[in-house]
Amino acid sequence: METYKWPAAKAPVADIKPKQRTFHGDTVTDNYYWMIDYFKKGPDSEKTIDYLNAENVYLEKMMAGTETLQANLFKELKGRIKEKDESVPAFKNGYFYYSRTEEGKQYSKFCRKKGTLEAEEEILLDIDEMAKGHPYYSATGYTVSPDNKLLAFAVDNVSRRQYTILIKNLETGELLKDSIANTEGDAVWAADNKTLFYTSKNQKTLLSEKIKKHKLGTSTAKDKVVYHEKDKSNFISVGKSKSGKYIFIYSSATLSTEEWVIPADQPDADFKVFQPRVKDVIYSVTALADKFLILTNWEAQNFRLMECPLDKMGIENWKEVIPHRKDVLLEDVEGFKDFIVISERKNGLVQLRIRNINGSEHYIDFEDPAYSASVGNNPEYNSTKLRFIYTSMTTPVSVYDYHMDTREKLLMKQQEVVGGYNKSEYTTERLYATAKDGTKVPISLVYKNGLKRDGKAPLLLYAYGSYGHSMDASFSTSNLSLLNRGFVYAIAHIRGGQEMGRYWYEDGKLMKKMNTFTDFIDCAKFLIEKEFTSPAHLYAQGGSAGGLLMGAIINLEPELWNGIIAQVPFVDVINTMLDESIPLTTNEFDEWGNPKKEDAYHYMKSYSPYENIEAKNYPNMLVTTGLHDSQVQYFEPAKWVAKLRAEKTDKNILLLKTDMDFGHGGASGRFDYLKDIALNYAFLLSLENIKK
């Protein structure tokens, strides 16, 4: 195959400033530790920025020959998106709420209509107007007061997930003087229409530490702390039951949870613990009119459903409703007045189980071999309709209303692919690779009909594999740009996710984390064996914890891949987990381990991408990060790339793109992110010498 001619630009060389780290008798020299200085406001802050800018200039030079291709890809990707669009309205407390977008606009408008969809539209928030003048703008947490007169919402214009809560008077259109800074963005109204509960963050570590109570019209400096989480491994948040009768505080670590509750009409009451935290016991509470439902892993690895009276909440009062099953994971519960909906996972696929309060039950049927199904926005407790979302790798995102009493299923909206899309032109499959320990690992893949299984097709393999987060098969208009150019797109459902049950997650974390990486490699080898592709045409992509996956696999099997895209990658595992001043570190000990413990340190060091770079050949790589990333700090990928440049023995392409305006999630506008996808695709297509 003819190869793409890359420019002969000179890559930046980062300064070497050796810093030694000694733990558990193990001394490691880190030549690029100084890059943390912009984050720490140290003496090398300016030098750090200069290095990141130099890498951006190098990327622009190397990708200069793809500028037209990137522009065409962006136009192509944007052209499939329906610019003037509207969400399916959701009914709550007398109003239909929806958001809509307008042609040429990056953001949306949050609207409502009273009583009927024929009523006059109220534009509650015009995010297009609000975002003017901001390179990044995120509005979230929309919540209307019980009397429908006030709207609380939260804004972040830095991309560091530090939200300021604002209140709008929906009768006058004016913003109240109340402004609550440094929050998670999760305002919750009490029944009195004047009391708000919210989660306050630690300014430095960005941990959610306190739940506070704000009375409208009072100084935020006087806001009372109603809950203070002392365990730094726990995330906390606050929410309200669908029935509107209870306000809950949630405290959760990876392996244990605790909830606190008050009646919503008693905002000044003291929160009462539902069930004190117990090591390795996770539970979540759903409030019904006459009882609480509890989804828990207590003596049930794959979870079971329990119930208890409204006035007797402790674990000694829990009574089993749905027992534990080894082959079915209970994932979630949605409560209604006359029904409950249980999200289950069997054989790696989601099932929605409808259960009437009279005890009768049934499942909703789904058709594709691999798909994603989830409960949608169902804010009305008294409804007999379930809104759910369905998609597969060939089925655009579809919103259904399902009548739980009559079992009638109505398609309310299907994602429109502008320019046309014919599902029958594509094939989706569900295959199983055998991992090195004999475990069967699912793979979902999609390709255009007519694919030749001769090993010459380019294939992009994606995975995440952490936190028990399941990556289900879903539709992507962006992927069509690869499929239509002959690519196969595949998702490896590796351990560390929760696709096959709770054990699937537990077999891919802590001292079993290596399974995540070897599963991915075994999936790649399986696809090569089945002649979907070959190492010369195989590409891998992952972001955040999936970026850790990318870093690990290139150390373990560098010759297996022609190219890697690592987005905001978590690659400096030991150094980050040793530094509790870095945001989110202490929340992560139950996922990765605490390197201050010797056995955890040595195991984490055995796979940490940064620690294991060697003088050997590595694949072509595109690495992306954001200067303001609060999840994975910019210095991790920057140090990683600098060390790779110094150590690797090949002449393959290594590029680092730092977005100097954004954070972990990239651009905030609904089209800007497509420029990043266009860059990624141009990189892949260039490696395949596909020029159009």
N, C-alpha and C positions, 0 to 999 in steps of 0.2 A: 504493500500500500504506500502510495506517495504520502509524504509527511508534510505537515504545515511548516512553513518557514517563519520561525520566531525572530523578532528583531535582536540584534546583538547589543542590547543595552546592558550596562553594568549595574549589578545589584548592590544595594547598600550593604555596608559592613558595619555591624554594631560594635561599639567600643566594648572592650573586655575589662571588667573591674571585678576581680575575684572576691567572692564573699563565702566564707566557710560556714557550714551548718553541721553541728555535731549532735546527734541524738542516738541514744542506746548504743554508744560506742562506735557509731557509723559516721564518718566524716565525709561530707559532700561539698564540692566546690561549685558555686553558682556564679558563672561569669556575667550574668545579665540581671541579677537581682535589682540593680539600680533602676531598672525600668518601672519599678513600683513607685518611683518618686513623685510622679504627677498625682497619683492617688494619695500618697502620704504627705504631699506638699513639701517634698524634700529638695535638696540642692540640685538634683539632676532633673527637675521638672521640665525645664525648657529643653534640655537635651532629649528627653523622652519624646516630647512633641515633635522636635526636629526629626527624630528617627522615624516616627510614624508617618510624618509628611513625606519623608524621603522614600519610604516604602510605597506610599500612594503614587508618587511621581513615577517610580519604577514600574508599578502596575500599569499606569496609563501608557507608558512607552511600550511595554511588552504587548499590551492589548490594542495598540493603536491601529493595527491592521484589521481589527474586528469592529471598528467604530460603526461602519455601515451595517454590518451584520447585527450589532447590538441595537441599533436604531430600528432596523426592520423587525427584529424580534420583539422589541418593546411595542411597536405598532401592532404587531400580530397578536401579542398577549393582551394588550389593551382592547384590541378590536373584538375579542371574544366576550368581553364583559358588557353587560347591558348597563349603559350609563344612567339612564333614567329608570329607576327601579324602586320597588316598595316591598317591605316585609309583610308577611301575613299578619293582620291585626290580631292582637291578643286582648281579651276582655277582662277587665278587673274593676270592681267597685263602681259600675255604672258607665265606664268609658272603654272605648277601643283604643289601644295604644299601638303605634307602629313607627317605623322610621322609613324615610325615603331619600333617594339620591337624585340629583339632577345632572343633566348632561354637562360634561366638562368640569364638574365640581369634584373636589377631592374627598370631601367629607359628607355629612348627612344632616338631615333635619329630623328631630324627634317630635312626633305629633300625636294628637289624640282627637277623637270625635265622641261626643256625648250620646250614649244610648243606642245609636244606630250608625251604620256606615254611610248613611245618606246625610248625616248631620254636617254642620259647618266644621271645617278643619281648624284646630288650634295648633300653631307651631310653638311648641314649648321651648325648644332649643334649636337655634340655627348654627350648627357647628361650623359650617362654611364661613359664616361671618365671624364667629368667635376665634377661629384659627388664623385669621388674616394677620400677617406680620410675624408668624411663628414658624421656624423651620420644622418644629415638631409640636404636635398638639394632640392630646388624648383626653377625651371626656368620657366618664364612666359613672357607674353607680347611680343611675337615675332612679329615684324613688319618690313617689307622690304621697303626701300626707293623707291620713285616713279621711279627712274632710274634703280632699281633692283640690285644696286651695294653694298648697305650697309644693314646690319641687326642690328636693335636695339632689345635688349632683357633684361630681368631683373632677378636677382638672389637673393634668400634669403637662407642662410645656418644656420639660427638660429631658424626659425619657429615662427617669431614674425611679419611677414608680413611687414617688412621694407626692401624694395627691392633696390638693386643697379642696375642702368641701365648701360649696357655696349654696345659698338658698334663694330661690326665685319665687316671688309672689305671682301666682298665675292669674290673679284677677287684675293686677295693675301692670304686670310685666317688669316690675322693678326687682333688682337684686337687693336683698336685705344686707345690713351692715355686717352680719355674722359671716366670718371667714375663718375656717378651721384648717390650719396648715399641718403638713407632715403626717398625713394619715394614709391608711390603706385604701381610702375612697369608699368605704362601706357604711354610709349613714343608714340608720334604722330609726324609724319614727315610733314613738310611743303613741298610745291611743289618744293622748291629750292634744295632739297636733302642735305641740310646742317643745317637746323634749326629744332630743336626738342622742343616740348612742353611736359611738364610732371607735375605730381601732387607731391608736396613736403609735407611731414608730420611734425607735431610737434613732436620733439624728445621724449618728455615725455608722452603726452597724446595720441600720435599716431593718432591724428586727421589730416585729410587732410585739410590743411589750405591755401596753396598757389598754383597757377599755375605759373610755371616758364618757361622761354624760354632759350634754350641753343644753342649756335652757335658752331659747330664742330671746335675743335682746340683751343678753348678759355678756360680760367679757369672757373670752375663751381662756384667759389666764385663771379664771375661777372655776373652770370645768372640773367636776369631781371625778376622781379615779374610782371606778366601781369594781375594777378587777386589775390586778397586777400579776403578770406571769413571771415567776422567779426562775423557772427552768429555761435556760437559753436554747435548749434543744426543741422547744415547742413553738409552733405557730399559733397565733390566736386570731379570732375574728368574732364578729357579732352578726346575728341575723334574726329573722322573724318567721314564725310559723306561717304556713299558707293560710291557715284559718284566721290569722291576725290576732290570736289570743295570747301568744307567748313570745317573749324575746329570749333568745338563747345566746350564751357566750360559748364559743368552741375553743378548746385548747387541744392541740394535736401534735404529737411527735410521730415519727415513723411507726413506732410500735405500741403506742398507747394514746388514749384520748380521754378527755374529761369535758363534760358540759355543765353549765350553770343556767338557771332559768328564773324568770319572774313573769307574772301576768303583765301583758302589755298595757293594761289600764291601771297599773300600779308602778309608775316609773321611779318612784322614790323608795320602793321596797328594796331590801337587800337580796342580791342574787343568792339562790340556794343551789348547792351542788346536786346534780341529778344522780350521779354515781361517782364517788371518788376514784381517781385514776388508780389503775392496777397495772403492774408491769406486764407487758405483752398482751394487754386486753384493749381492743379497739371497739368503740361503739358509736352509733349515731342515732339521734332521736327524731321521730316524725310524730307530730301532734295530730291526733284525730279528735273528734268532738267528745268522745267518752273515754279515751285511753291514749297512752303513748305506745308507739311501736319502736322497737329497738333492734337495729341491725348490728350484729356483733360477731366477733371471732372468739368469744369466750367459750372455751372447750369446743371450738369448731373452726378448723383452719380455713375452710372455704366460706365461713360465715353462716349464720342462721338468723331467723327472724323471731323476735320475742315480743311480748306485750306486758304492760303493767298498768295499774290504775293511775288516775291523774294525781292522787294524793299519796301514793306509795311507790316511790321511784327507784329505790335502791335495788341492787342486783338480786337480793334475796326475794324480791317480789316479781321477778321476771318469769313469765310463763311462755313456753315454746309455741310458736305459731307455724313456722316452717322449719323442719329439722335440717341439720347439716347433711350434705351429700359430698362424697369424695370427687365426683365427676362434674359438679355444678358449683360455680362461684356465684354467690349472691352479691351483687354490686351496689344496688341502690333501691330505694323505695320512694314512691310518690303517692301521697295521700289525698283522697277526695272524700266527700261526704258519704258516698255509697260504695266506693271502690278503693282498692289499693293496687298500684302497678309496681311489679317487682322486675327490676332489670337483672337478668341472669346471664351467665356466660358458660356455654357448653361447647366442647370441641373448638374452642377459640372464637366462637361466634356469639353475638349478643342475642338473647331471646327476651321478649317482653311478655310477661305473664300478668293477665288481668284477673283480679280476684274480687268478687262481689262480697260485701260484708255478710251476705247470707251463706257464704262458704263455697259457692260455685265458682269455677275458674276455667280459663282457657288461655291459649297462646295466640299471638298474631303471627300469621304466616309470612315468610320472606322467601325470595326466589333465587337470588344469585349464589354461586358457590362460595364467594367471599364478599362480605359487605360490612357496612357500619350502620347500626340502628341505635337511636338514643331518644330518650324522652326530651321533648322540646319545652317551650315556655308554656307553663300551665298555671297561671297565677290565681285562677278562680277556684276556690275550694268546693263550691256547690255544683260544679260542672259535671256532666256525665260524658263529656268528650275528652279524649286524650289527644293532645298534639304530640306527634313524634316525627323524628327526622330519619330519613332513609337514604343511603347512597351506596354505590359500589364503584369499582374502578371503571365501569362502563355506564353507570346510571348517574346522571347529574343529581345534585342534592335536591331531595324531594320532601316537601312538608305535607304531612297528612293529618287530618282530623279523623279520629277513630271513635265511633259511637260505642262505648263500652257495653251498653245494654242491648243494642240491636246488632252489634258486630259489623256495622256498615263502615267501610273505609273510604274516605273522600280525599282525593289529591287536591290540596289547596293551592299548591304552587310547586313547579319544578324549575330549577335553575335553567335559565335560557342561555344557550351558547350562541352568541351573535355570529352570523355568517353561516350557521348550519352545523349540525352534528348528527351523524347517523350511528347509533349504538351498534347496529349490526355489522359495521365495518371493523370492529375491534373484538378481540378475544380476551377474556379474563380467566385465569386458572387459579386453583388452590393446590399446591404441591407440598410435599413433606421431605425435607432433607434429614439425613441421619447424622446426629452429632457424634463427636468422638467417644462419648460415653454411652451411645446407643439411643439417646433421646431423640424422638421425632420432632423436628422443628418446622412449623408451618411457614410457607412462603406464598404470598399473594402476588400475582403478576398480571400485566396487561401488555398487549402488543397489537399492532395493526395486522389484520388478516393477510395471509400470504407470506408470513415470516418464514425464511429458510432456516432450518435447524442445522446449520453447517459450522457453527462456532464463530462465524464472522460478523454477527450482528452486535452492535454496541448495546450494552446493558448497564443501566444505572440501578444500583442496589442501595436501598435506604433502610435505616433502622434507628431506633432510639435506645430501648433496653435498660431503662432505669426507673426508679421510684414507683414501680408497679404501674407505670403508665402504658396502657395498651394502644398500639398503633394499628387501628383497624383499616381495612381496605376502603378507600373513598375516592370520589371523583375529583379530578383536577383539570380545569381548562388549560392551565399552563403546561401540564404534561403532554397535551396533544401536540405541542410544538416538537417534542422529542419523538413521540410515537409516529408522527407523520413523516419524520426523517429517518425512520427505520430502527429507532431505539426500542428496547424492551425496558419497561419500568417494573421494578420488583420491590416488595417490602418484606424484610425478614423479621418474623415475629419471635425474636430471640428472648431468652431468659433474662430476667431483670424487668421485663414488662409483666403484665398479668393476664395475657391472652388466654392461657390454658389453666388458669386458676391461681390461687394464692401461692401454691408451692412453686409455680413458675417464676414468681417474683423472688421468693425466698432463696431459690437456687441461683439467683443472679445478682446477689448483693453481698456486702461485707466480705467474709472470707471465701465466698463462692463467686466473686465478681468475674473471675477469669472465664466462667462459663459464657458470659455475655459476649466476650470477644471471640472465643473459639466457636460458638454457635454461628456467629456471623461469617466467619471464615469457612466453616463447613457448609453453610448455605451457598456461598460463592462457589466453592468447589463442586457442589452438587449441580449448580446451574451450568458450570463449565462441562461437567461430565455428561449432562443432558444436551449439550451442544447448543444451548441458547446463546452462548458467547464463548470467549477465550480471554486469557490474561491480557492480550494485546488490545482488547476492546471492552474490558471490564472497568467500571467506575463505581465509586462508593461515595455516599453523602450522608452526613449527620450533623446535628446542631446541638450545642450546649452539652448535656451529658452524652448525646449522640456524637458530639465532637470528640469527647474522650474516647469513644469507640473508634473513631477514625484514627486518632493518635495511637491507640493500642494496636490496631490491625496492621498499620504500616511498620511498626517495630517487629511484630510477630511474623508477618508474611509480606514483606515489601514487594516481592516480585509478582504477586498475585494481581496487582492492580495497575492499570495504565494511568488512572487519574483519581484524585480525591478532592472532594469539596468539604471542608470543615468549617462550619458556621458557628461563630461565638463559642469556640471549643473550650471545654474544661480539661486542661491538659497538664497543669502544674499541681497535681493532686496533693502531694506531701506539703509543699510550702503553703498552699492555701489552707489546708486543714490544720496546720500548726498555728495559723495567725487568726486569732479570734476577733481581731479588729476588722477583718474583711467581712463585708455583708454576707449573711446567711451561713457562715461557716459552722456555727454551733448547732444550727438546725440539721446539719448534714451528718453528724456522727453516726446515727443509726443506719444511714445508707452506705457510707463508705468505711466507717470505723474512725477511731480516734488515734492518730499516729503517736500520741503521747504514750500509748500502750505499745509495748515492744512488738508483740506478735502482729498487731494491726499495722504498725509502721513498716515492717519488713514485707508484709503481703502487699500493701498499697504501693510500696516502692517497686515491687516486682512488675507492676503493670503501668505505673504512672508514665505517660508518654514523654514528658520532659526529662525524666530521670533516665530513660532507657534509649535515648538517641545514641546511635553508634556510627562509626565510620563505615558506611555501606551505602549501596544504592537505594534510593527512595523513589516512589512514583511521582509523577507530575502532581502539583498541589496548588489549590486556591484556598486561602484561609481568610475568613472575614471576621471582623469584630467591630465594636462600637465604643467610642471613648467614654461614654456615660453609662455603659452597661453596669447595672446593679446586680445582675445574676452571676455572670462570669466576667470578672474585671478584664479590661483591655490588655493588661500586662501579661496575662497567661499566654494568649496566642502570640503576642509580640516577642516574648522571650523564646517561645517554642520555635518560631520561624528563624530568629537570630541564631539559635543553637543549631538548627537543621542546616542553615547556610554554611556554618563553620565546619560541620562534621561530615555532611553527606559527600559521597564520592562520585555521584552521577552528574550529568549535565541537564537533567530534567528541569522543568519549569517549577519555580516556587514563588508564589505571589501572596502578598498580604495586603488586604484592603481594610483600612480603618475608617469607619464612618465617624467623622469628627463632630457631627450634630446629634447623633442618635444613640440608643442603648440596645438592650438585648433583643427587642422585637423588631429593630430596624425602623424604617420610615413609617409615619403615622397615616399619611394620605392613602386613599384606596388604590391609587395608581403608582405612587412613587416606588413602592416595594417591587414593582414589576421591573424596574431598572436593575435591581440586584439579581432577579431571576434571569434577565437578559444577559447580564455579565456571566453568570454561572453557565448558562447554556452556550454562550459564545466560546467559553473556555472548553467545554466538552466537545462542541462541534469542531473547534480548531484542532483538538487532539485527534479527532476522527477525519480531519481534512475535509469536512463538509462546509462549503463556503456560502451556502444560501439557506 
